[in-house]
C-alpha cells in the first residue's frame, strides 16, 4: 500500500515519514531521536554518540573533539588536558611529574632527568658515570627503555608521556 497506516510509504512504523523507522522517525529515522542522523542519542547531532553528542560525538563532553575526558580539548586526555596534554600538570611537557621540565621524569627533573639527582646524567646512581645504570643502561640511562630520552614510557620520544604526546595533542 502506498498510504497505509502501519507499513505504507507514509506509515507510522516503517514508512518514509514513520515515527519509529522512517526517514523522519523518532527512533530510527534520519531525524529520529535515538539512532538517526539527527537523533538525540546515536545520531549525528545526538547527545550520546553523535557528532555534537555529549559523550562520544565530535563536540561531546566525554569522548568528542572538545570532550572533557578524551577529546582534543579534553581535560584529562586532550590537547589541553590536565593529565596527559601538552600543558598538563602531571604528564605533559610542562608537567610536574613526567614532562620535559618535570620534577620526576623530565629532562630537568630532579629524580630521572638529565640533571636529576638520582637517575639523571649527573646522578650518582644511574647517571652517565653510574656503575649500575649508565648511558646504555637498561633501566634509567639515556638509552634506557623506561625513563630516558629515547625511552618508551617517560622519555622525549616516548609513546606515553614524552614529546610525541605533543604531536598527538598539539592541535
Secondary structure, DSSP 4 states (H G I P E B T S, - for coil): --S-SSSSTT-SSSSTT-SSSSTT-SSSSTT-SSSSTT-SSSSTT-SSSSTT-SSSSTT-SSSSTT-SSSSTT-SSSSTT-SSSSTT-SSSSTT-SSSSTT-SSSSTT-SSSSTT-SSSSTT-TTTSTT-SSS-TT-SSSSTT-SSSSTT-SSSSTT-SSSSHHHHHHH--
